[in-house]
Amino acid sequence: MPLFGRPSDAQSDAARPDAAPSVFARRWADPFGTLATRCLQIIVVLVVAIGIVYAAATLSVVTIPVLLALIIASAMHPVVSWLRRHKVPSVLATLAVLLGVLVVLGLVGWLIVVAVIAQWPDLQKSAISGFQQLQDAVDHLPFAISDQQVDQVVDGVQGFLTSSQFGSGALAGASATANFLTGLVLMIVVLFFFLKDGPAIWEFLLRPFTGARYERARRVGDRVVQTLGGYVRGTASVAAVDAIGIGVGLAIVGVPLALPLAVVVFITAFIPIVGATAAGILAALVALVANGPVAALVVVGIVVLVNQLEGNLLQPVLMGKTLKLHGLVILIGLTAGTVLAGITGAIISVPLLAAAWGAVQVWDGPGQPALPWRQKRPETVERR
Protein backbone atom coordinates (compact mmCIF):
# COMPACT_ATOMS: atom_id res chain seq x y z
CA MET A 1 0.00 0.00 0.00
CA PRO A 2 1.64 3.31 -1.05
CA LEU A 3 2.27 5.89 1.63
CA PHE A 4 1.92 8.87 -0.70
CA GLY A 5 0.19 9.64 -3.96
CA ARG A 6 -2.93 8.03 -5.32
CA PRO A 7 -4.75 5.59 -3.03
CA SER A 8 -4.84 1.97 -4.03
CA ASP A 9 -7.88 0.27 -5.56
CA ALA A 10 -8.61 -1.58 -2.29
CA GLN A 11 -8.70 1.71 -0.43
CA SER A 12 -10.98 3.26 -3.01
CA ASP A 13 -13.39 0.30 -2.83
CA ALA A 14 -13.49 0.42 0.98
CA ALA A 15 -14.15 4.17 0.92
CA ARG A 16 -17.18 3.88 -1.40
CA PRO A 17 -20.55 3.99 0.42
CA ASP A 18 -21.83 1.05 -1.57
CA ALA A 19 -18.78 -1.10 -0.80
CA ALA A 20 -19.58 -4.54 0.68
CA PRO A 21 -18.73 -4.86 4.39
CA SER A 22 -15.77 -6.96 5.33
CA VAL A 23 -16.07 -10.43 6.86
CA PHE A 24 -15.12 -9.03 10.29
CA ALA A 25 -17.80 -6.32 10.09
CA ARG A 26 -20.43 -8.85 8.99
CA ARG A 27 -19.64 -11.07 11.96
CA TRP A 28 -20.18 -8.22 14.39
CA ALA A 29 -23.33 -7.05 12.62
CA ASP A 30 -25.25 -10.31 12.96
CA PRO A 31 -27.51 -10.97 15.99
CA PHE A 32 -24.82 -12.86 17.89
CA GLY A 33 -22.32 -10.05 17.31
CA THR A 34 -24.85 -7.49 18.51
CA LEU A 35 -25.41 -9.58 21.65
CA ALA A 36 -21.66 -9.77 22.24
CA THR A 37 -21.38 -6.00 21.86
CA ARG A 38 -24.13 -5.43 24.40
CA CYS A 39 -22.49 -7.89 26.80
CA LEU A 40 -19.19 -6.05 26.53
CA GLN A 41 -20.94 -2.75 27.19
CA ILE A 42 -22.69 -4.18 30.26
CA ILE A 43 -19.40 -5.58 31.57
CA VAL A 44 -17.71 -2.18 31.19
CA VAL A 45 -20.59 -0.43 32.98
CA LEU A 46 -20.52 -3.00 35.81
CA VAL A 47 -16.75 -2.67 36.20
CA VAL A 48 -17.05 1.12 36.45
CA ALA A 49 -19.94 0.84 38.93
CA ILE A 50 -18.04 -1.67 41.06
CA GLY A 51 -15.01 0.62 41.01
CA ILE A 52 -17.10 3.57 42.18
CA VAL A 53 -18.73 1.53 44.96
CA TYR A 54 -15.36 0.13 46.05
CA ALA A 55 -13.80 3.60 46.15
CA ALA A 56 -16.76 4.96 48.12
CA ALA A 57 -16.56 2.06 50.59
CA THR A 58 -12.80 2.47 50.97
CA LEU A 59 -13.18 6.20 51.60
CA SER A 60 -16.23 5.77 53.84
CA VAL A 61 -14.76 8.19 56.37
CA VAL A 62 -15.29 10.86 53.69
CA THR A 63 -18.22 9.64 51.61
CA ILE A 64 -20.61 8.83 54.48
CA PRO A 65 -20.22 12.21 56.25
CA VAL A 66 -20.68 14.01 52.92
CA LEU A 67 -23.83 12.00 52.12
CA LEU A 68 -25.23 12.58 55.61
CA ALA A 69 -24.49 16.28 55.31
CA LEU A 70 -26.25 16.36 51.92
CA ILE A 71 -29.34 14.63 53.32
CA ILE A 72 -29.54 16.89 56.39
CA ALA A 73 -28.90 20.00 54.29
CA SER A 74 -31.71 19.01 51.91
CA ALA A 75 -34.07 18.69 54.89
CA MET A 76 -32.99 22.04 56.40
CA HIS A 77 -32.84 23.99 53.13
CA PRO A 78 -36.42 25.39 53.44
CA VAL A 79 -35.59 26.77 56.90
CA VAL A 80 -32.43 28.50 55.66
CA SER A 81 -34.32 29.89 52.64
CA TRP A 82 -37.10 31.19 54.90
CA LEU A 83 -34.59 33.00 57.11
CA ARG A 84 -32.86 34.56 54.11
CA ARG A 85 -36.16 35.76 52.67
CA HIS A 86 -36.80 37.52 55.99
CA LYS A 87 -33.59 39.56 55.64
CA VAL A 88 -31.42 37.38 57.90
CA PRO A 89 -27.79 37.41 56.66
CA SER A 90 -26.72 34.18 55.00
CA VAL A 91 -24.00 33.38 57.52
CA LEU A 92 -26.26 34.00 60.50
CA ALA A 93 -29.07 31.91 58.99
CA THR A 94 -26.66 29.06 58.32
CA LEU A 95 -25.16 29.20 61.81
CA ALA A 96 -28.62 29.31 63.41
CA VAL A 97 -29.82 26.22 61.55
CA LEU A 98 -26.55 24.36 62.10
CA LEU A 99 -26.56 25.12 65.83
CA GLY A 100 -30.20 24.04 65.99
CA VAL A 101 -29.35 20.67 64.43
CA LEU A 102 -26.38 20.16 66.76
CA VAL A 103 -28.42 21.15 69.83
CA VAL A 104 -31.15 18.66 68.94
CA LEU A 105 -28.64 15.85 68.38
CA GLY A 106 -26.77 16.70 71.58
CA LEU A 107 -30.02 16.88 73.56
CA VAL A 108 -31.02 13.44 72.33
CA GLY A 109 -27.67 11.96 73.38
CA TRP A 110 -27.81 13.71 76.75
CA LEU A 111 -31.32 12.41 77.46
CA ILE A 112 -30.22 8.86 76.70
CA VAL A 113 -27.19 9.06 79.01
CA VAL A 114 -29.10 10.69 81.87
CA ALA A 115 -31.98 8.21 81.66
CA VAL A 116 -29.63 5.20 81.55
CA ILE A 117 -27.61 6.45 84.53
CA ALA A 118 -30.76 7.20 86.56
CA GLN A 119 -32.46 3.86 85.91
CA TRP A 120 -29.42 1.58 85.67
CA PRO A 121 -29.60 0.29 89.30
CA ASP A 122 -33.25 -0.72 88.88
CA LEU A 123 -32.50 -2.38 85.56
CA GLN A 124 -29.56 -4.21 87.09
CA LYS A 125 -31.75 -5.59 89.88
CA SER A 126 -34.39 -6.60 87.36
CA ALA A 127 -31.76 -8.29 85.21
CA ILE A 128 -30.47 -10.29 88.19
CA SER A 129 -34.02 -11.33 89.04
CA GLY A 130 -34.69 -12.26 85.43
CA PHE A 131 -31.48 -14.31 85.30
CA GLN A 132 -32.53 -16.19 88.42
CA GLN A 133 -35.93 -16.88 86.84
CA LEU A 134 -34.12 -18.15 83.77
CA GLN A 135 -32.02 -20.47 85.92
CA ASP A 136 -35.16 -21.80 87.61
CA ALA A 137 -36.74 -22.39 84.20
CA VAL A 138 -33.60 -24.25 83.05
CA ASP A 139 -33.81 -26.52 86.11
CA HIS A 140 -37.30 -27.60 85.07
CA LEU A 141 -36.47 -28.37 81.44
CA PRO A 142 -37.19 -31.91 80.19
CA PHE A 143 -33.47 -32.36 79.55
CA ALA A 144 -30.77 -31.72 82.13
CA ILE A 145 -28.02 -29.13 81.91
CA SER A 146 -25.21 -29.97 84.29
CA ASP A 147 -23.17 -27.50 86.32
CA GLN A 148 -20.09 -28.65 84.42
CA GLN A 149 -21.61 -27.48 81.13
CA VAL A 150 -22.46 -24.10 82.64
CA ASP A 151 -18.90 -23.79 83.97
CA GLN A 152 -17.53 -24.61 80.52
CA VAL A 153 -19.58 -21.80 78.99
CA VAL A 154 -18.43 -19.35 81.67
CA ASP A 155 -14.79 -20.41 81.19
CA GLY A 156 -15.17 -19.94 77.45
CA VAL A 157 -16.48 -16.39 77.89
CA GLN A 158 -13.69 -15.55 80.33
CA GLY A 159 -11.11 -17.03 77.98
CA PHE A 160 -12.42 -14.87 75.11
CA LEU A 161 -12.32 -11.73 77.27
CA THR A 162 -8.67 -12.37 78.16
CA SER A 163 -7.58 -13.51 74.71
CA SER A 164 -5.60 -11.56 72.13
CA GLN A 165 -8.63 -11.68 69.83
CA PHE A 166 -10.63 -9.61 72.32
CA GLY A 167 -7.70 -7.22 72.65
CA SER A 168 -7.50 -6.75 68.91
CA GLY A 169 -11.27 -6.19 68.91
CA ALA A 170 -10.84 -3.48 71.53
CA LEU A 171 -8.17 -1.81 69.40
CA ALA A 172 -10.49 -2.00 66.40
CA GLY A 173 -13.19 -0.38 68.53
CA ALA A 174 -10.83 2.44 69.44
CA SER A 175 -9.99 2.92 65.77
CA ALA A 176 -13.70 2.95 64.90
CA THR A 177 -14.28 5.59 67.59
CA ALA A 178 -11.53 7.76 66.12
CA ASN A 179 -13.01 7.36 62.64
CA PHE A 180 -16.45 8.25 64.00
CA LEU A 181 -15.16 11.46 65.59
CA THR A 182 -13.30 12.37 62.41
CA GLY A 183 -16.39 11.75 60.31
CA LEU A 184 -18.55 13.74 62.74
CA VAL A 185 -16.31 16.80 62.52
CA LEU A 186 -16.13 16.50 58.73
CA MET A 187 -19.92 16.17 58.51
CA ILE A 188 -20.44 19.33 60.58
CA VAL A 189 -18.03 21.34 58.41
CA VAL A 190 -19.49 20.03 55.14
CA LEU A 191 -23.02 20.61 56.42
CA PHE A 192 -22.16 24.24 57.15
CA PHE A 193 -20.95 24.83 53.60
CA PHE A 194 -23.89 22.93 52.08
CA LEU A 195 -26.33 25.07 54.04
CA LYS A 196 -24.51 28.30 53.23
CA ASP A 197 -23.39 27.77 49.62
CA GLY A 198 -25.32 24.71 48.42
CA PRO A 199 -26.85 26.33 45.29
CA ALA A 200 -23.54 28.00 44.41
CA ILE A 201 -21.67 24.69 44.76
CA TRP A 202 -24.19 22.98 42.48
CA GLU A 203 -23.89 25.75 39.88
CA PHE A 204 -20.11 25.35 39.96
CA LEU A 205 -20.44 21.62 39.32
CA LEU A 206 -22.75 22.34 36.36
CA ARG A 207 -20.23 24.54 34.51
CA PRO A 208 -19.37 21.84 31.93
CA PHE A 209 -23.04 21.59 30.85
CA THR A 210 -24.89 23.88 28.46
CA GLY A 211 -28.27 23.99 26.79
CA ALA A 212 -30.55 21.00 27.26
CA ARG A 213 -27.96 19.13 29.33
CA TYR A 214 -27.72 22.04 31.75
CA GLU A 215 -31.51 22.19 32.10
CA ARG A 216 -31.60 18.43 32.74
CA ALA A 217 -28.92 18.71 35.42
CA ARG A 218 -30.84 21.53 37.09
CA ARG A 219 -34.05 19.48 37.09
CA VAL A 220 -32.26 16.46 38.51
CA GLY A 221 -30.57 18.50 41.23
CA ASP A 222 -33.81 20.17 42.27
CA ARG A 223 -35.67 16.85 42.36
CA VAL A 224 -32.90 15.17 44.40
CA VAL A 225 -32.94 17.95 47.01
CA GLN A 226 -36.74 17.90 47.08
CA THR A 227 -36.88 14.11 47.47
CA LEU A 228 -34.19 13.91 50.16
CA GLY A 229 -35.68 16.79 52.11
CA GLY A 230 -39.23 15.46 51.91
CA TYR A 231 -38.10 11.98 52.89
CA VAL A 232 -36.17 13.15 55.95
CA ARG A 233 -38.87 15.56 57.14
CA GLY A 234 -41.65 13.01 56.63
CA THR A 235 -39.71 10.18 58.25
CA ALA A 236 -38.75 12.38 61.19
CA SER A 237 -42.41 13.28 61.75
CA VAL A 238 -43.46 9.62 61.60
CA ALA A 239 -40.55 8.61 63.86
CA ALA A 240 -41.49 11.27 66.43
CA VAL A 241 -45.07 10.00 66.60
CA ASP A 242 -43.84 6.39 66.90
CA ALA A 243 -41.38 7.31 69.65
CA ILE A 244 -43.97 9.26 71.63
CA GLY A 245 -46.60 6.52 71.32
CA ILE A 246 -44.31 3.65 72.25
CA GLY A 247 -42.53 5.69 74.94
CA VAL A 248 -45.81 6.61 76.63
CA GLY A 249 -46.94 2.98 76.43
CA LEU A 250 -43.69 1.76 78.00
CA ALA A 251 -44.00 4.35 80.79
CA ILE A 252 -47.58 3.28 81.53
CA VAL A 253 -46.58 -0.39 81.70
CA GLY A 254 -43.68 0.57 83.98
CA VAL A 255 -40.82 -0.63 81.79
CA PRO A 256 -37.47 0.88 82.84
CA LEU A 257 -35.44 2.91 80.36
CA ALA A 258 -38.64 4.04 78.62
CA LEU A 259 -37.03 7.29 77.43
CA PRO A 260 -33.90 5.67 75.92
CA LEU A 261 -36.08 3.03 74.27
CA ALA A 262 -38.28 5.77 72.80
CA VAL A 263 -35.16 7.43 71.38
CA VAL A 264 -34.09 4.08 69.90
CA VAL A 265 -37.53 3.81 68.30
CA PHE A 266 -37.08 7.29 66.80
CA ILE A 267 -33.68 6.40 65.33
CA THR A 268 -34.63 2.98 64.00
CA ALA A 269 -37.74 4.46 62.33
CA PHE A 270 -35.36 5.82 59.68
CA ILE A 271 -34.69 2.20 58.62
CA PRO A 272 -37.80 1.04 56.73
CA ILE A 273 -39.28 -2.43 57.19
CA VAL A 274 -36.76 -3.76 59.73
CA GLY A 275 -36.30 -0.73 61.99
CA ALA A 276 -39.65 -0.89 63.75
CA THR A 277 -39.31 -4.66 64.20
CA ALA A 278 -35.86 -4.32 65.79
CA ALA A 279 -37.05 -1.57 68.16
CA GLY A 280 -40.10 -3.65 69.15
CA ILE A 281 -37.97 -6.70 69.88
CA LEU A 282 -35.59 -4.64 72.03
CA ALA A 283 -38.44 -3.05 74.01
CA ALA A 284 -40.10 -6.44 74.53
CA LEU A 285 -36.84 -7.98 75.76
CA VAL A 286 -36.32 -5.18 78.29
CA ALA A 287 -39.92 -5.59 79.47
CA LEU A 288 -39.45 -9.36 79.72
CA VAL A 289 -36.34 -9.04 81.88
CA ALA A 290 -37.66 -6.20 84.03
CA ASN A 291 -41.41 -6.83 84.31
CA GLY A 292 -42.09 -10.39 83.23
CA PRO A 293 -43.79 -12.10 80.28
CA VAL A 294 -47.20 -10.40 80.68
CA ALA A 295 -45.66 -6.94 80.41
CA ALA A 296 -43.60 -8.11 77.43
CA LEU A 297 -46.78 -9.23 75.63
CA VAL A 298 -48.41 -5.86 76.40
CA VAL A 299 -45.37 -4.08 74.95
CA VAL A 300 -45.56 -6.22 71.81
CA GLY A 301 -49.23 -5.24 71.45
CA ILE A 302 -48.37 -1.54 71.84
CA VAL A 303 -45.62 -1.78 69.21
CA VAL A 304 -47.92 -3.58 66.76
CA LEU A 305 -50.68 -1.00 67.30
CA VAL A 306 -48.33 1.94 66.74
CA ASN A 307 -46.86 0.29 63.63
CA GLN A 308 -50.34 -0.26 62.19
CA LEU A 309 -51.17 3.39 62.84
CA GLU A 310 -47.97 4.39 61.11
CA GLY A 311 -48.45 2.20 58.04
CA ASN A 312 -52.13 2.95 57.47
CA LEU A 313 -52.34 6.63 58.42
CA LEU A 314 -49.09 8.44 59.11
CA GLN A 315 -47.04 7.18 56.17
CA PRO A 316 -49.62 8.06 53.46
CA VAL A 317 -50.39 11.47 54.99
CA LEU A 318 -46.94 12.68 56.03
CA MET A 319 -44.78 10.97 53.42
CA GLY A 320 -47.16 11.38 50.48
CA LYS A 321 -45.55 10.32 47.23
CA THR A 322 -41.98 11.03 48.32
CA LEU A 323 -41.01 7.36 48.44
CA LYS A 324 -42.20 5.60 45.28
CA LEU A 325 -40.23 2.42 45.71
CA HIS A 326 -41.39 -1.17 45.82
CA GLY A 327 -40.82 -3.05 49.05
CA LEU A 328 -38.46 -5.48 47.31
CA VAL A 329 -36.28 -2.60 46.08
CA ILE A 330 -36.20 -1.13 49.60
CA LEU A 331 -35.21 -4.48 51.09
CA ILE A 332 -32.39 -5.00 48.57
CA GLY A 333 -31.18 -1.45 49.10
CA LEU A 334 -31.20 -1.92 52.87
CA THR A 335 -29.19 -5.13 52.56
CA ALA A 336 -26.62 -3.57 50.23
CA GLY A 337 -26.30 -0.46 52.40
CA THR A 338 -25.86 -2.53 55.55
CA VAL A 339 -23.17 -4.69 53.94
CA LEU A 340 -21.26 -1.64 52.67
CA ALA A 341 -21.59 0.74 55.61
CA GLY A 342 -23.35 -0.96 58.53
CA ILE A 343 -26.20 0.84 60.29
CA THR A 344 -25.33 4.14 58.66
CA GLY A 345 -25.58 2.53 55.23
CA ALA A 346 -28.98 1.10 56.14
CA ILE A 347 -30.20 4.57 57.11
CA ILE A 348 -28.96 6.45 54.03
CA SER A 349 -29.50 3.77 51.37
CA VAL A 350 -33.28 4.20 51.07
CA PRO A 351 -33.31 8.03 50.69
CA LEU A 352 -30.52 7.74 48.12
CA LEU A 353 -32.56 5.16 46.18
CA ALA A 354 -35.60 7.43 46.37
CA ALA A 355 -33.51 10.36 45.12
CA ALA A 356 -32.16 8.31 42.21
CA TRP A 357 -35.68 7.24 41.24
CA GLY A 358 -36.83 10.86 41.49
CA ALA A 359 -34.04 11.88 39.11
CA VAL A 360 -35.22 9.26 36.62
CA GLN A 361 -38.75 10.69 36.81
CA VAL A 362 -37.63 14.13 35.51
CA TRP A 363 -34.82 13.01 33.21
CA ASP A 364 -36.45 14.12 29.94
CA GLY A 365 -38.54 16.97 31.30
CA PRO A 366 -40.78 18.02 34.21
CA GLY A 367 -42.94 14.99 34.90
CA GLN A 368 -41.42 13.13 31.94
CA PRO A 369 -39.37 10.08 32.96
CA ALA A 370 -36.40 8.74 31.04
CA LEU A 371 -37.45 6.86 27.89
CA PRO A 372 -36.66 3.30 29.12
CA TRP A 373 -38.81 3.85 32.24
CA ARG A 374 -41.85 5.41 30.60
CA GLN A 375 -45.08 3.48 30.53
CA LYS A 376 -45.52 2.46 26.89
CA ARG A 377 -48.65 0.33 27.17
CA PRO A 378 -51.37 -0.45 29.69
CA GLU A 379 -49.69 -2.49 32.38
CA THR A 380 -52.22 -4.99 33.61
CA VAL A 381 -51.39 -8.09 35.61
CA GLU A 382 -53.75 -11.01 35.83
CA ARG A 383 -54.02 -12.52 39.30
CA ARG A 384 -54.31 -16.30 39.03
C-alpha positions in Angstrom: 0.0 0.0 0.0 1.6 3.3 -1.0 2.3 5.9 1.6 1.9 8.9 -0.7 0.2 9.6 -4.0 -2.9 8.0 -5.3 -4.7 5.6 -3.0 -4.8 2.0 -4.0 -7.9 0.3 -5.6 -8.6 -1.6 -2.3 -8.7 1.7 -0.4 -11.0 3.3 -3.0 -13.4 0.3 -2.8 -13.5 0.4 1.0 -14.2 4.2 0.9 -17.2 3.9 -1.4 -20.5 4.0 0.4 -21.8 1.1 -1.6 -18.8 -1.1 -0.8 -19.6 -4.5 0.7 -18.7 -4.9 4.4 -15.8 -7.0 5.3 -16.1 -10.4 6.9 -15.1 -9.0 10.3 -17.8 -6.3 10.1 -20.4 -8.9 9.0 -19.6 -11.1 12.0 -20.2 -8.2 14.4 -23.3 -7.1 12.6 -25.2 -10.3 13.0 -27.5 -11.0 16.0 -24.8 -12.9 17.9 -22.3 -10.0 17.3 -24.9 -7.5 18.5 -25.4 -9.6 21.7 -21.7 -9.8 22.2 -21.4 -6.0 21.9 -24.1 -5.4 24.4 -22.5 -7.9 26.8 -19.2 -6.0 26.5 -20.9 -2.7 27.2 -22.7 -4.2 30.3 -19.4 -5.6 31.6 -17.7 -2.2 31.2 -20.6 -0.4 33.0 -20.5 -3.0 35.8 -16.7 -2.7 36.2 -17.1 1.1 36.4 -19.9 0.8 38.9 -18.0 -1.7 41.1 -15.0 0.6 41.0 -17.1 3.6 42.2 -18.7 1.5 45.0 -15.4 0.1 46.1 -13.8 3.6 46.1 -16.8 5.0 48.1 -16.6 2.1 50.6 -12.8 2.5 51.0 -13.2 6.2 51.6 -16.2 5.8 53.8 -14.8 8.2 56.4 -15.3 10.9 53.7 -18.2 9.6 51.6 -20.6 8.8 54.5 -20.2 12.2 56.2 -20.7 14.0 52.9 -23.8 12.0 52.1 -25.2 12.6 55.6 -24.5 16.3 55.3 -26.2 16.4 51.9 -29.3 14.6 53.3 -29.5 16.9 56.4 -28.9 20.0 54.3 -31.7 19.0 51.9 -34.1 18.7 54.9 -33.0 22.0 56.4 -32.8 24.0 53.1 -36.4 25.4 53.4 -35.6 26.8 56.9 -32.4 28.5 55.7 -34.3 29.9 52.6 -37.1 31.2 54.9 -34.6 33.0 57.1 -32.9 34.6 54.1 -36.2 35.8 52.7 -36.8 37.5 56.0 -33.6 39.6 55.6 -31.4 37.4 57.9 -27.8 37.4 56.7 -26.7 34.2 55.0 -24.0 33.4 57.5 -26.3 34.0 60.5 -29.1 31.9 59.0 -26.7 29.1 58.3 -25.2 29.2 61.8 -28.6 29.3 63.4 -29.8 26.2 61.5 -26.5 24.4 62.1 -26.6 25.1 65.8 -30.2 24.0 66.0 -29.3 20.7 64.4 -26.4 20.2 66.8 -28.4 21.2 69.8 -31.2 18.7 68.9 -28.6 15.9 68.4 -26.8 16.7 71.6 -30.0 16.9 73.6 -31.0 13.4 72.3 -27.7 12.0 73.4 -27.8 13.7 76.8 -31.3 12.4 77.5 -30.2 8.9 76.7 -27.2 9.1 79.0 -29.1 10.7 81.9 -32.0 8.2 81.7 -29.6 5.2 81.5 -27.6 6.4 84.5 -30.8 7.2 86.6 -32.5 3.9 85.9 -29.4 1.6 85.7 -29.6 0.3 89.3 -33.3 -0.7 88.9 -32.5 -2.4 85.6 -29.6 -4.2 87.1 -31.7 -5.6 89.9 -34.4 -6.6 87.4 -31.8 -8.3 85.2 -30.5 -10.3 88.2 -34.0 -11.3 89.0 -34.7 -12.3 85.4 -31.5 -14.3 85.3 -32.5 -16.2 88.4 -35.9 -16.9 86.8 -34.1 -18.2 83.8 -32.0 -20.5 85.9 -35.2 -21.8 87.6 -36.7 -22.4 84.2 -33.6 -24.2 83.1 -33.8 -26.5 86.1 -37.3 -27.6 85.1 -36.5 -28.4 81.4 -37.2 -31.9 80.2 -33.5 -32.4 79.6 -30.8 -31.7 82.1 -28.0 -29.1 81.9 -25.2 -30.0 84.3 -23.2 -27.5 86.3 -20.1 -28.7 84.4 -21.6 -27.5 81.1 -22.5 -24.1 82.6 -18.9 -23.8 84.0 -17.5 -24.6 80.5 -19.6 -21.8 79.0 -18.4 -19.4 81.7 -14.8 -20.4 81.2 -15.2 -19.9 77.4 -16.5 -16.4 77.9 -13.7 -15.5 80.3 -11.1 -17.0 78.0 -12.4 -14.9 75.1 -12.3 -11.7 77.3 -8.7 -12.4 78.2 -7.6 -13.5 74.7 -5.6 -11.6 72.1 -8.6 -11.7 69.8 -10.6 -9.6 72.3 -7.7 -7.2 72.7 -7.5 -6.7 68.9 -11.3 -6.2 68.9 -10.8 -3.5 71.5 -8.2 -1.8 69.4 -10.5 -2.0 66.4 -13.2 -0.4 68.5 -10.8 2.4 69.4 -10.0 2.9 65.8 -13.7 2.9 64.9 -14.3 5.6 67.6 -11.5 7.8 66.1 -13.0 7.4 62.6 -16.4 8.3 64.0 -15.2 11.5 65.6 -13.3 12.4 62.4 -16.4 11.8 60.3 -18.6 13.7 62.7 -16.3 16.8 62.5 -16.1 16.5 58.7 -19.9 16.2 58.5 -20.4 19.3 60.6 -18.0 21.3 58.4 -19.5 20.0 55.1 -23.0 20.6 56.4 -22.2 24.2 57.1 -21.0 24.8 53.6 -23.9 22.9 52.1 -26.3 25.1 54.0 -24.5 28.3 53.2 -23.4 27.8 49.6 -25.3 24.7 48.4 -26.9 26.3 45.3 -23.5 28.0 44.4 -21.7 24.7 44.8 -24.2 23.0 42.5 -23.9 25.7 39.9 -20.1 25.3 40.0 -20.4 21.6 39.3 -22.8 22.3 36.4 -20.2 24.5 34.5 -19.4 21.8 31.9 -23.0 21.6 30.9 -24.9 23.9 28.5 -28.3 24.0 26.8 -30.5 21.0 27.3 -28.0 19.1 29.3 -27.7 22.0 31.8 -31.5 22.2 32.1 -31.6 18.4 32.7 -28.9 18.7 35.4 -30.8 21.5 37.1 -34.0 19.5 37.1 -32.3 16.5 38.5 -30.6 18.5 41.2 -33.8 20.2 42.3 -35.7 16.9 42.4 -32.9 15.2 44.4 -32.9 17.9 47.0 -36.7 17.9 47.1 -36.9 14.1 47.5 -34.2 13.9 50.2 -35.7 16.8 52.1 -39.2 15.5 51.9 -38.1 12.0 52.9 -36.2 13.2 56.0 -38.9 15.6 57.1 -41.7 13.0 56.6 -39.7 10.2 58.2 -38.7 12.4 61.2 -42.4 13.3 61.8 -43.5 9.6 61.6 -40.6 8.6 63.9 -41.5 11.3 66.4 -45.1 10.0 66.6 -43.8 6.4 66.9 -41.4 7.3 69.6 -44.0 9.3 71.6 -46.6 6.5 71.3 -44.3 3.7 72.2 -42.5 5.7 74.9 -45.8 6.6 76.6 -46.9 3.0 76.4 -43.7 1.8 78.0 -44.0 4.3 80.8 -47.6 3.3 81.5 -46.6 -0.4 81.7 -43.7 0.6 84.0 -40.8 -0.6 81.8 -37.5 0.9 82.8 -35.4 2.9 80.4 -38.6 4.0 78.6 -37.0 7.3 77.4 -33.9 5.7 75.9 -36.1 3.0 74.3 -38.3 5.8 72.8 -35.2 7.4 71.4 -34.1 4.1 69.9 -37.5 3.8 68.3 -37.1 7.3 66.8 -33.7 6.4 65.3 -34.6 3.0 64.0 -37.7 4.5 62.3 -35.4 5.8 59.7 -34.7 2.2 58.6 -37.8 1.0 56.7 -39.3 -2.4 57.2 -36.8 -3.8 59.7 -36.3 -0.7 62.0 -39.7 -0.9 63.7 -39.3 -4.7 64.2 -35.9 -4.3 65.8 -37.0 -1.6 68.2 -40.1 -3.6 69.1 -38.0 -6.7 69.9 -35.6 -4.6 72.0 -38.4 -3.1 74.0 -40.1 -6.4 74.5 -36.8 -8.0 75.8 -36.3 -5.2 78.3 -39.9 -5.6 79.5 -39.5 -9.4 79.7 -36.3 -9.0 81.9 -37.7 -6.2 84.0 -41.4 -6.8 84.3 -42.1 -10.4 83.2 -43.8 -12.1 80.3 -47.2 -10.4 80.7 -45.7 -6.9 80.4 -43.6 -8.1 77.4 -46.8 -9.2 75.6 -48.4 -5.9 76.4 -45.4 -4.1 74.9 -45.6 -6.2 71.8 -49.2 -5.2 71.4 -48.4 -1.5 71.8 -45.6 -1.8 69.2 -47.9 -3.6 66.8 -50.7 -1.0 67.3 -48.3 1.9 66.7 -46.9 0.3 63.6 -50.3 -0.3 62.2 -51.2 3.4 62.8 -48.0 4.4 61.1 -48.4 2.2 58.0 -52.1 2.9 57.5 -52.3 6.6 58.4 -49.1 8.4 59.1 -47.0 7.2 56.2 -49.6 8.1 53.5 -50.4 11.5 55.0 -46.9 12.7 56.0 -44.8 11.0 53.4 -47.2 11.4 50.5 -45.6 10.3 47.2 -42.0 11.0 48.3 -41.0 7.4 48.4 -42.2 5.6 45.3 -40.2 2.4 45.7 -41.4 -1.2 45.8 -40.8 -3.1 49.0 -38.5 -5.5 47.3 -36.3 -2.6 46.1 -36.2 -1.1 49.6 -35.2 -4.5 51.1 -32.4 -5.0 48.6 -31.2 -1.4 49.1 -31.2 -1.9 52.9 -29.2 -5.1 52.6 -26.6 -3.6 50.2 -26.3 -0.5 52.4 -25.9 -2.5 55.6 -23.2 -4.7 53.9 -21.3 -1.6 52.7 -21.6 0.7 55.6 -23.4 -1.0 58.5 -26.2 0.8 60.3 -25.3 4.1 58.7 -25.6 2.5 55.2 -29.0 1.1 56.1 -30.2 4.6 57.1 -29.0 6.4 54.0 -29.5 3.8 51.4 -33.3 4.2 51.1 -33.3 8.0 50.7 -30.5 7.7 48.1 -32.6 5.2 46.2 -35.6 7.4 46.4 -33.5 10.4 45.1 -32.2 8.3 42.2 -35.7 7.2 41.2 -36.8 10.9 41.5 -34.0 11.9 39.1 -35.2 9.3 36.6 -38.7 10.7 36.8 -37.6 14.1 35.5 -34.8 13.0 33.2 -36.5 14.1 29.9 -38.5 17.0 31.3 -40.8 18.0 34.2 -42.9 15.0 34.9 -41.4 13.1 31.9 -39.4 10.1 33.0 -36.4 8.7 31.0 -37.5 6.9 27.9 -36.7 3.3 29.1 -38.8 3.9 32.2 -41.9 5.4 30.6 -45.1 3.5 30.5 -45.5 2.5 26.9 -48.6 0.3 27.2 -51.4 -0.5 29.7 -49.7 -2.5 32.4 -52.2 -5.0 33.6 -51.4 -8.1 35.6 -53.8 -11.0 35.8 -54.0 -12.5 39.3 -54.3 -16.3 39.0 
